[in-house]
Amino acid sequence: MIKELMHDPIFLAVRSETATKEDIQTVQDLLDTLIEHREGCVGMAANMIGVRKRIIAFLDESGKKPAYTVMLNPEIIKAEGVYDTEEGCLSLLGGPRKCKRYKSIKVRYQTLEMQTRIKTYTGFTAQIIQHEIDHCEGILI
């Protein structure tokens, strides 16, 4: 179900809780909402739809064909190549804001089946993941 976007900076600044297999409906709601906003959005975290769980969804362009990917409880375990950039966010009013990101990140996360995976991402997909993990941590750009 498509959910309304959260714009309350106090709500968004609170760290999200660990996701469990009982959060599958939130995963579907997050994907539905992301796809609804695909013209101006490439990633979302669950707190952006009012759910404080460590769940992110994003357009993964790292493969041969772009596809939406979901991660539960993602954490960056290695990062290399810091650079300055600007990002926008559907949850925040105003234009893009300056931030620091890494060119390459290694992420540990869980699948929808709660299996742990580790994968390295680079480029724009890595930037999206970093932005969404920041949301899980209560960090706003």
C-alpha positions as CSV (number, residue, x, y, z in Angstrom):
1,M,0.0,0.0,0.0
2,I,1.3,3.5,-0.9
3,K,1.9,5.4,2.3
4,E,2.1,9.1,3.1
5,L,5.6,10.5,3.3
6,M,6.9,11.5,6.8
7,H,8.2,15.1,7.0
8,D,8.6,15.5,10.8
9,P,12.3,16.1,11.4
10,I,12.0,15.1,15.1
11,F,10.5,11.7,14.1
12,L,13.1,11.2,11.3
13,A,16.0,12.0,13.7
14,V,15.3,9.0,15.9
15,R,17.3,5.8,15.2
16,S,15.3,2.9,13.8
17,E,14.8,-0.4,15.5
18,T,16.0,-3.8,14.2
19,A,13.7,-5.2,11.5
20,T,12.3,-8.8,11.9
21,K,10.5,-11.2,9.6
22,E,7.2,-9.8,11.0
23,D,8.0,-6.5,9.1
24,I,7.2,-7.9,5.6
25,Q,4.1,-5.7,5.2
26,T,6.3,-2.7,5.8
27,V,8.7,-3.9,3.1
28,Q,5.8,-4.1,0.6
29,D,4.5,-0.6,1.7
30,L,8.0,0.8,1.3
31,L,8.4,-0.6,-2.2
32,D,4.9,0.5,-3.2
33,T,5.6,4.0,-2.0
34,L,9.1,4.2,-3.6
35,I,7.7,3.0,-7.0
36,E,4.9,5.6,-6.7
37,H,7.6,8.3,-6.3
38,R,10.0,6.8,-8.8
39,E,10.1,10.0,-10.9
40,G,11.9,11.9,-8.2
41,C,13.2,9.2,-5.8
42,V,15.6,6.3,-6.1
43,G,15.6,5.1,-2.5
44,M,13.6,5.1,0.7
45,A,14.0,4.0,4.3
46,A,11.0,2.8,6.4
47,N,11.0,5.8,8.7
48,M,10.1,7.9,5.6
49,I,6.7,6.2,5.6
50,G,6.4,6.5,9.4
51,V,7.8,3.1,10.5
52,R,11.0,3.1,12.7
53,K,12.5,-0.1,11.4
54,R,15.9,-0.7,9.8
55,I,14.5,-1.4,6.3
56,I,15.7,0.3,3.1
57,A,14.6,-0.1,-0.6
58,F,16.4,1.4,-3.5
59,L,16.9,1.2,-7.3
60,D,20.0,-1.0,-7.7
61,E,21.8,-0.1,-10.9
62,S,24.8,-2.3,-10.1
63,G,23.7,-5.2,-12.1
64,K,23.0,-5.7,-15.8
65,K,19.4,-4.6,-15.4
66,P,18.3,-2.0,-12.8
67,A,16.0,-3.5,-10.2
68,Y,14.5,-2.6,-6.8
69,T,16.4,-4.1,-3.9
70,V,15.4,-4.3,-0.2
71,M,17.7,-4.7,2.7
72,L,16.8,-5.4,6.3
73,N,19.2,-4.2,9.1
74,P,21.8,-2.9,6.7
75,E,25.1,-1.7,8.0
76,I,28.2,-0.4,6.3
77,I,31.2,-2.5,7.4
78,K,33.8,-0.9,5.0
79,A,34.0,2.4,3.1
80,E,36.6,3.9,0.8
81,G,37.1,7.0,-1.3
82,V,35.3,9.9,0.5
83,Y,34.0,12.7,-1.7
84,D,31.7,15.7,-1.4
85,T,28.3,15.8,-3.1
86,E,24.8,17.2,-2.8
87,E,21.6,15.2,-2.2
88,G,17.9,15.9,-2.0
89,C,15.4,14.0,0.0
90,L,11.6,13.7,-0.3
91,S,11.3,13.9,3.5
92,L,13.0,17.3,3.7
93,L,11.8,20.6,2.4
94,G,14.1,22.7,0.3
95,G,16.7,21.9,-2.3
96,P,19.8,19.6,-2.2
97,R,22.1,19.7,0.7
98,K,25.9,19.1,0.9
99,C,27.2,15.9,2.4
100,K,30.1,13.5,2.3
101,R,29.8,10.0,0.8
102,Y,32.1,7.1,-0.1
103,K,32.7,5.8,-3.6
104,S,32.8,2.2,-2.5
105,I,31.0,0.5,0.5
106,K,30.7,-3.0,1.8
107,V,27.3,-3.6,3.3
108,R,26.1,-6.4,5.6
109,Y,22.3,-6.9,5.6
110,Q,19.6,-9.4,5.8
111,T,17.3,-10.6,3.0
112,L,13.5,-10.9,3.3
113,E,14.2,-14.5,4.4
114,M,16.5,-13.1,7.1
115,Q,19.6,-14.5,5.6
116,T,22.7,-12.5,6.1
117,R,24.5,-11.2,3.0
118,I,27.6,-9.0,2.4
119,K,28.0,-7.1,-0.8
120,T,30.1,-4.3,-2.2
121,Y,28.5,-1.4,-4.0
122,T,30.1,1.5,-5.9
123,G,29.1,4.7,-7.6
124,F,25.6,6.1,-7.5
125,T,24.0,2.9,-6.0
126,A,26.5,3.2,-3.1
127,Q,25.5,6.8,-2.6
128,I,21.8,5.9,-2.4
129,I,22.5,3.1,0.1
130,Q,24.5,5.5,2.3
131,H,21.7,8.0,2.3
132,E,19.1,5.4,3.3
133,I,21.3,3.9,6.0
134,D,21.7,7.4,7.4
135,H,17.9,7.6,7.6
136,C,18.0,4.4,9.7
137,E,20.5,6.0,12.0
138,G,18.3,9.1,12.4
139,I,20.8,11.2,10.4
140,L,19.3,13.8,8.1
141,I,21.3,15.5,5.3
